């Protein structure tokens, strides 16, 4: 079993921490590559691929007002179905629109 640093004498401590004595800076602190244009393009591509996957034509955030009791009931119902509140509302909108235009 390894000794804790606090339990080591000076010689043991020096031996255990020898790997940290080098003057070499960590890799993540290295300067950016010489080809900055390609590097910047890579960073933009990586950042662009983050986030939620696009479903359909994408999503739009909306703010609506809903009665508290109705919202609580909707949350319980969505949870019982194993879906999110957003999915419940989106499904309900789809059904309403299908009935209206069918």
N, C-alpha and C positions, 0 to 999 in steps of 0.2 A: 504494500500500500504506500502511496506517495505521501510524503510529509507536507503539511501546510507551510506556506512561506513564513508565517509567524513562528513556526517551531524550528526553522532551520537556523544553523549558525551562519556566519558571514561567508565561509568557503562554500558551503552547500547552496546558499542563496545565489552566489555569483555563478556557480555552475548551472543552476536551474534556470537562470534568467539570461544566460549568455546569448541566446538567439535574438534577444531584444536590444543588444548593444550595437548592432550595425547602424551605420549612418544612412543606409538606403531608405528612401521614403517609400511608404506603402504604394502599391500599384494604383489604388483609386485616387491618389493625389498626384499622379503623373500628369504632365502637361498634355493637352490634347494633341492628336497626331498632326503631322505637317500638312496633310491634305484636309484643311478645315472645311472646304466645300462638301466633300464626301461625308465627312464626320457630321456636319450639321444636317445633311440630308438624312443620314441614318438616324440621328436623334429625333428629327421631325417624324420619320416613318414609325419609329417605336412609340412616340407619344400619340400619334394618330390612331394606332391600333388598340389603345387602351379603352376601357369603358365597356358599357353593355353592348351586346350585339344588336344590330339593327334588325327590327322585326317589321315586315311590311315596308311602308314608306318612312319608317322612323317614328319617333314619338314626340309629342308636344306636351309640355307641362302646363296644366290648367289649374286655376284656383277656383273652387266652388264652395258654396255654403250649404251645409247639410245639417238637419236637425240632429242633435246629439244622440237621442235614443235610436233614430233610424241608422245613424252611422255605427253605433254600438252593435245593433242587430246585424247590419251588413258585415261588420268585422267578424262576428261570431259565425255567421253563415259561410263566409269565405274561408275561415279557419277550418270549419267542418268539412269543406270541400277540398282543403289542402291547396288553396290558391291565395294570391295576394288580393288586397283591396282593389288595386288597380286592375287586375285581371277580372275581378267580379264586375266592376263598373264597365270595363271595355266589353265584356261578354253581354252584359245587359243592354248596352247601347247598340251592339250589333243585332241582337234579337229584336229590339224595338224598331230599328231601321228596316230590317228584313220584313217585319209584319207590315210596316207602313208602305213599303214599295213593292210588296209581293202581290 
